[in-house]
């Protein structure tokens, strides 16, 4: 399993940015074991949460092993604490970066499929919101969206005042989303966006949602699930014991990969599964 750290210049963000890429090109097999056909890899673009970066998913979960088992390439960028949406005044075009530039440049760098049905986006918490929002906005690129413990917290954002903790403050929300009085009627709001796509008869990606039963974000996830279900969209919803933590996300990233249309060829030979 190749784990590659890449630094490249992003035109959307106007600076050099890092990412981790999991690429199962070095999978070792013994005689008699199935060998994968030489073809482009299905790809999951996987987003981290607040306070995290491009290393989170590898350090916090069993993703390396799961990606190898499923012949899946995984691209993990950094999104700072900015919710993966565009902030034009500072030229922090995070939505454009995730939905356009990142996909284009990784397809140039690595043997990744350019098919919509092979291109997935997912994330946790802030990254769950970012995956849902950008998966819907760039619905012609992504065929599947997965949101774990998604921070779908826009509803009362325009009522915020200043707070000693920056994540709860109005100024922080404005730095991410701009004019909060216009937020709910914009494409930064997944509810507004999905209604627009349905009205336009666009091809909406299939969606997977999961949240822990002890997570304070559970009602937000259930509300969004009910909207998708009422609109007649293809959505899978799961909840289970757990909070807003890596124990839950480690368990449910496996469920995400089980849900995705992957190759599931089985684990190759490595130091953890060779009997002597």
N, C-alpha and C positions, 0 to 999 in steps of 0.2 A: 504494500500500500504506500503510494507516494504522497507525502504531505509537503506541499510546496508553499513557501512564503514569497510573495511577489510585492514589489514596490513599483508603482507606475504613476505617470503624471496624468491626472484627471483634468480634462478640460471643463467638466461640469463643476468641479470644486476648485479649480485653478491652484492645485498644489499636488505634491506627491503623496499618494495614499497607499496603505498596505492592504493586503488580503491574504488569507490562507486558502489553498485549494487542495482538496482531496482528489486524487486521481488514481484509480485502481489499475494502472497500466503494468505494474510489476508483479502482478498476482502469480504466485508460484503454484504449479500443479504437478502431481506425479502422473506417471503413465496410467492410462485408464480413467483419469478424472476428466470431466468436460472442460474443453478449452473454448473460450469466448471467441466468437466471430470478430474479425477486425473491422469494426464499424464505430461511428461516433457514439459518445456516451450521453445517456440521459443525464440531466443536470438539475440539481437543486441549489438555488440561491438562498442562503440561510442567514437571517439577520439576528443580531444580538439585541439585548435590552439595555436600559439605562445603566450607566456606570460600566458598561462592558466594552469589548472591542472584538477584533477579528479572531482572537484566540479562544473566546469563551466556549464555543460549542465543542471544540476538541478537548479542552481541559475539564469541562463539566459533565460530559456524557460519553457513552460508548460509540460515538458516531463513526470513528475510524473503522471499527470492526463491522458496524452495520452497513457502511457504504461499500466495503469490500464484499460482503455477502451479497449485496444487491447490485453489484457492477454499476455503482452510481458515482458520478462526479459531484462534488459539493464545493460551492464557492461561497466564502465567508468574508465579506467586506467589513470595514468599520464605518459606523454611522454617527459617531460621537454621541451626544445626548439630544439630537435634533429631530427625532421622529421621522426621519427619511422623507421629508417633504421639502419643497423648494423655498429658499429664502433669497429672493432676487437681489435685495439691497446689498447683501454681503457676498453675492455670487456663490452661495452655498446651495447649489441646485441638487439636493440629495435625491429627490424623486426622479429627476432626469438621469442622475448618475446610476441609480438602481435599475430603472426601467428601460434605459436605452444604452448608455455608455458601457456599463459593466458587462452587459450581455454581449455587446458587439466586440469589446476588446478581449474577453475571455474566449470567445469563439475564434478569434484570430490567433490566440496564444496556444490553445489546447484543442484536442480532437473531440469537440462537443457537438452534439446534434443541433441543427438550426430549426428543427421542427417544433411547432407550438406544443404538440402533444407530448414532447419529450422534455419540455422546459417548465420547471416548477419553481415556486417561491414560497418560503416559509419563514417563521420567526417566532420569538417568544417576547411577551410583554410589549415594550415599545416596538420591538421587531415584529411582533405579531400584528400590531397595527400597521407598521410599515409594509409588511407583506400583503395584508388585505387591501390597503389603499392602493399600493403600486401594482399589485396583481390585477386589480379591477381597472385602474387607469390605463395600464398597458396590457389590456386583455387580449390583444392580438399577438403578444409575445408569450404570455404564460398560459398554459393549459390547466394548471392546478395550483391552488393556494392553500396553505396550511397555517393556521394561527393558533398558537398555544398561549393561554393566559393573556390574551391580547388586550392591550391598553386602549380599549374603545371608550375613551373618557372625555369626548368632546362636548357632551350634552350641556353641561353647566359651566363650561370654561369661560364664557363671557361674563359670568357673575363673580369671577375671581377678584380678590384684592391682593395687596402685597402680603407676603408671609416670610417669616424668618428662614424657612426652608425653601430653597430656590425652586425645587420641583413643584411646589404648591403655589408659587407666586404668579401674579398676573403678568409681570414683566417677562418671566421665563416663557409663559405660554405665548405671549406676543412675539417673542424672539423666534419661536418655532413656527407659529401659524399665522402671524400677521394680525390684521384687524379681526378681533374675536367676535365682533358683532356680525360679521359676514361669514364666519366659519361654517356654520351648519348648512348654508346654501352654497357650498363650494365643493370642488372635487377633492378637497382634503377630508371631507366627511364621507365615510364609506356608505352610510345610509342613503345620502343624497346620490352618491355615485352609482350605487347598484340600482336604485330606482330609475335613474337616467338611462342606464344601459338596457334595462328591461323595456322601457318606453321606446327606445330606439331599435329594439329587437336585435341587439348585439349578442354575440356569442360569449356568454358569461362563463368564466372558468369554473370548474368544479371546486368546491370548498370543503375543507375539513376544519372543525373547531373543537377545541378541548380546553377544559379549565378544571382546576382542583376545587373540590367542594368546600374547602376551608379558605379559598382565595377570595379576597374582597372584590375581585373583578368578575366573579361568577355571574352576577346579575347582568352585567354589560354583555357578556358572551351569550347568555340565554336570550336576551333581547334581540341581539343581532341574528342569532340562529332563527328565531321566530319570524323575523322579517324575511329572511331568505326562504324559509319554508313557505310562508304566505305568498311569496312571489313565484313559487313553483320552481325554484332553482335546485340544482343538484348540490345538496349539502349533507355532510355527515357530522353529527355532533356526539361527543363523548365527554363524560365527566367522571371523576372518581376521587377517592380519598387523596388529600394532598393540599398543599398551600402554594405560595408563589416562590418556588424554590427548585433547585437542581434535581432533587429526588423525583419530583413530578415530571420535569422536562426530560430527564433521562429515560423515564418509563414511556413517555408519550411520543418522543421522537421515533422510537421503534414502531409505535402504532401508526405514525405518519407514514413511515416507509412501507409498512404493511399495506396501507391504504393506496399509496401511489402505484401506478402501473409499471412496476419495475421488472427486471429480468429474473431476479431471485435464483441465481445459479449456484449459490452455496459458497462457503468460506474456502479460501485457498489454504496452502500450507504455510504455517508460521510458527513462531516459537511457543505459542500458546496452545496449539492443538496437534503437535506431532508426538505420537506415541513411540517410545523406544524400548 
